[in-house]
Structures are given as C-alpha cells and as structure tokens.
Amino acid sequence: MKDLVFLTREGCVNTVTMRANLDVALKTLGLPNDYQFIDADTLASSDPRGGYGTPTVLHRGQDLFGMEEPPIPHPPAT
C-alpha cells in the first residue's frame, strides 16, 4: 500500500500502540498491512513529512486526522 505511510522517530512512546491499532484496522477492513514505515529523522530537511508529530499516518500524503502539512523549514522535534 504505497498510499499509506506510518511516520515515527526513535523514542516515540506511542509508536507501538498506534502501529498495532493500524494493523488491526487494516485487517478488519481486509486490507494489506504492507504500508511504508518511515523514520521521520531520516527524511531530507526539505521533506514536509519530517515536520509532523509522531506517530503520524498519512494516506495519499494527507494526515488521517486532518493536520495540515507542516511548513518548511519545520521546527525540530521535541
């Protein structure tokens, strides 16, 4: 599912729970769970996805919860 991206970064305390919930939701819908799993800290500084809080799930480049795409340059992660 190249349209679905799971963004996280090392040390994110909510990654395990959100990823498990995403996997259950996809299974319930009969969809594959072969989404992209990306460490936001490995993205280029010009990539707006690095500015999302983590964890974040994007579908076709849009945050599932409606968060606007972060501006570039984005502030460092906290």
MINU-713693 format. One line per field, with one value per residue: residue in one letter; chain; y, z, x of N, C-alpha, C in turn. Coordinates in nm, 2 decimals. Example, Ala and Ser with C-alpha at 12.3 -4.5 7.8 and 13.67 -1.06 7.14 Angstrom:
# MINU-713693
code = (A_S)
unit = (A_A)
nY = (-0.57_-0.22)
nZ = (0.78_0.71)
nX = (1.32_1.28)
caY = (-0.45_-0.11)
caZ = (0.78_0.71)
caX = (1.23_1.37)
cY = (-0.33_0.00)
cZ = (0.78_0.79)
cX = (1.32_1.29)
***
This chain:
# MINU-713693
code = (M_K_D_L_V_F_L_T_R_E_G_C_V_N_T_V_T_M_R_A_N_L_D_V_A_L_K_T_L_G_L_P_N_D_Y_Q_F_I_D_A_D_T_L_A_S_S_D_P_R_G_G_Y_G_T_P_T_V_L_H_R_G_Q_D_L_F_G_M_E_E_P_P_I_P_H_P_P_A_T)
unit = (A_A_A_A_A_A_A_A_A_A_A_A_A_A_A_A_A_A_A_A_A_A_A_A_A_A_A_A_A_A_A_A_A_A_A_A_A_A_A_A_A_A_A_A_A_A_A_A_A_A_A_A_A_A_A_A_A_A_A_A_A_A_A_A_A_A_A_A_A_A_A_A_A_A_A_A_A_A)
nY = (-0.12_0.16_0.41_0.45_0.57_0.53_0.73_0.78_0.83_0.75_0.66_0.74_0.72_0.63_0.48_0.19_0.13_0.27_0.16_-0.10_-0.07_0.04_-0.18_-0.37_-0.24_-0.23_-0.50_-0.57_-0.43_-0.58_-0.52_-0.50_-0.50_-0.37_-0.12_0.18_0.23_0.48_0.64_0.95_1.11_1.04_1.17_1.41_1.75_1.92_1.78_1.78_1.59_1.54_1.72_1.65_1.56_1.26_0.94_0.95_0.89_0.88_0.92_0.90_1.12_1.29_1.37_1.14_1.25_1.50_1.70_1.98_2.00_2.03_2.34_2.43_2.57_2.32_2.32_2.18_1.84_1.76)
nZ = (0.00_-0.12_-0.08_0.19_0.47_0.76_0.99_1.21_1.49_1.64_1.98_2.02_2.22_2.16_1.93_1.92_2.01_1.83_1.59_1.62_1.65_1.39_1.23_1.32_1.24_0.95_0.90_0.98_0.79_0.57_0.43_0.31_0.52_0.43_0.44_0.41_0.63_0.80_0.93_1.06_1.11_0.92_0.69_0.43_0.50_0.35_0.31_0.38_0.54_0.76_0.95_1.08_1.39_1.58_1.65_1.31_1.07_0.72_0.44_0.11_0.12_0.30_0.64_0.85_1.05_0.98_1.01_0.89_0.63_0.74_0.75_0.57_0.65_0.91_1.27_1.51_1.63_1.94)
nX = (0.09_0.13_0.02_-0.02_0.14_0.34_0.46_0.73_0.96_1.27_1.24_0.98_0.70_0.45_0.44_0.43_0.17_0.01_0.08_0.00_-0.27_-0.33_-0.26_-0.46_-0.69_-0.65_-0.65_-0.91_-1.06_-0.99_-0.76_-0.43_-0.13_0.10_0.22_0.42_0.69_0.83_1.12_1.10_1.32_1.50_1.44_1.48_1.56_1.40_1.17_0.84_0.71_0.87_0.81_0.58_0.42_0.50_0.36_0.25_0.00_-0.02_-0.23_-0.22_-0.06_-0.19_-0.27_-0.43_-0.59_-0.64_-0.45_-0.28_-0.03_0.30_0.49_0.79_1.10_1.07_1.01_1.24_1.21_1.05)
caY = (0.00_0.28_0.53_0.46_0.59_0.54_0.81_0.78_0.85_0.67_0.71_0.78_0.62_0.59_0.41_0.05_0.12_0.32_0.07_-0.22_-0.03_0.05_-0.32_-0.43_-0.17_-0.28_-0.64_-0.57_-0.39_-0.68_-0.46_-0.55_-0.41_-0.35_0.03_0.23_0.26_0.57_0.71_1.09_1.17_1.01_1.24_1.53_1.87_1.97_1.69_1.83_1.49_1.54_1.82_1.60_1.49_1.12_0.88_1.00_0.81_0.96_0.84_0.98_1.25_1.36_1.32_1.08_1.33_1.63_1.80_2.05_1.97_2.13_2.43_2.41_2.47_2.29_2.32_2.04_1.75_1.77)
caZ = (0.00_-0.12_-0.04_0.33_0.53_0.90_1.03_1.35_1.51_1.76_2.11_2.02_2.31_2.11_1.81_1.93_2.02_1.71_1.48_1.65_1.61_1.25_1.18_1.34_1.15_0.82_0.90_0.99_0.66_0.47_0.35_0.34_0.61_0.37_0.43_0.43_0.77_0.78_1.05_1.02_1.13_0.81_0.58_0.40_0.56_0.25_0.31_0.49_0.63_0.88_1.04_1.16_1.52_1.57_1.52_1.22_0.95_0.61_0.33_-0.01_0.16_0.39_0.77_0.88_1.15_0.92_1.03_0.77_0.60_0.81_0.66_0.56_0.74_1.03_1.39_1.55_1.71_2.08)
caX = (0.00_0.22_-0.06_-0.03_0.27_0.34_0.58_0.77_1.10_1.32_1.20_0.84_0.64_0.32_0.45_0.39_0.03_-0.06_0.10_-0.08_-0.41_-0.34_-0.26_-0.59_-0.79_-0.64_-0.70_-1.06_-1.11_-0.95_-0.66_-0.29_-0.06_0.24_0.24_0.56_0.72_0.94_1.17_1.10_1.45_1.59_1.39_1.55_1.50_1.31_1.05_0.75_0.67_0.96_0.76_0.47_0.45_0.50_0.35_0.15_-0.03_-0.06_-0.29_-0.21_0.00_-0.28_-0.28_-0.56_-0.67_-0.67_-0.35_-0.22_0.11_0.39_0.57_0.93_1.16_0.99_1.08_1.30_1.12_1.06)
cY = (0.12_0.41_0.55_0.47_0.60_0.61_0.80_0.82_0.78_0.74_0.75_0.68_0.57_0.50_0.27_0.04_0.16_0.22_-0.05_-0.19_-0.02_-0.09_-0.39_-0.37_-0.22_-0.42_-0.65_-0.53_-0.48_-0.62_-0.51_-0.45_-0.38_-0.20_0.06_0.27_0.35_0.64_0.86_1.16_1.14_1.09_1.37_1.65_1.94_1.89_1.73_1.72_1.48_1.63_1.77_1.55_1.34_1.05_0.95_0.90_0.90_0.87_0.94_1.12_1.33_1.29_1.26_1.17_1.47_1.74_1.85_2.00_2.07_2.21_2.39_2.55_2.45_2.29_2.18_1.97_1.77_1.64)
cZ = (0.00_-0.09_0.11_0.39_0.68_0.93_1.18_1.37_1.63_1.89_2.12_2.10_2.26_1.99_1.82_1.93_1.89_1.60_1.50_1.61_1.46_1.18_1.20_1.25_1.00_0.80_0.90_0.86_0.54_0.38_0.40_0.44_0.56_0.35_0.45_0.58_0.76_0.91_1.00_1.02_1.01_0.68_0.55_0.47_0.47_0.24_0.42_0.58_0.76_0.98_1.12_1.29_1.49_1.68_1.44_1.11_0.84_0.50_0.21_0.03_0.26_0.53_0.80_0.97_1.10_0.95_0.90_0.76_0.67_0.71_0.67_0.57_0.86_1.16_1.43_1.63_1.86_2.15)
cX = (0.09_0.15_-0.06_0.11_0.26_0.47_0.60_0.91_1.14_1.28_1.05_0.76_0.51_0.32_0.40_0.24_-0.04_-0.04_0.02_-0.23_-0.43_-0.35_-0.40_-0.69_-0.78_-0.68_-0.85_-1.12_-1.07_-0.84_-0.52_-0.22_0.09_0.26_0.38_0.58_0.85_0.98_1.18_1.23_1.54_1.55_1.47_1.48_1.40_1.18_0.96_0.70_0.75_0.91_0.64_0.51_0.44_0.43_0.24_0.13_-0.08_-0.12_-0.29_-0.16_-0.07_-0.28_-0.42_-0.65_-0.69_-0.57_-0.29_-0.07_0.20_0.47_0.72_1.00_1.07_1.08_1.14_1.20_1.15_1.04)
***
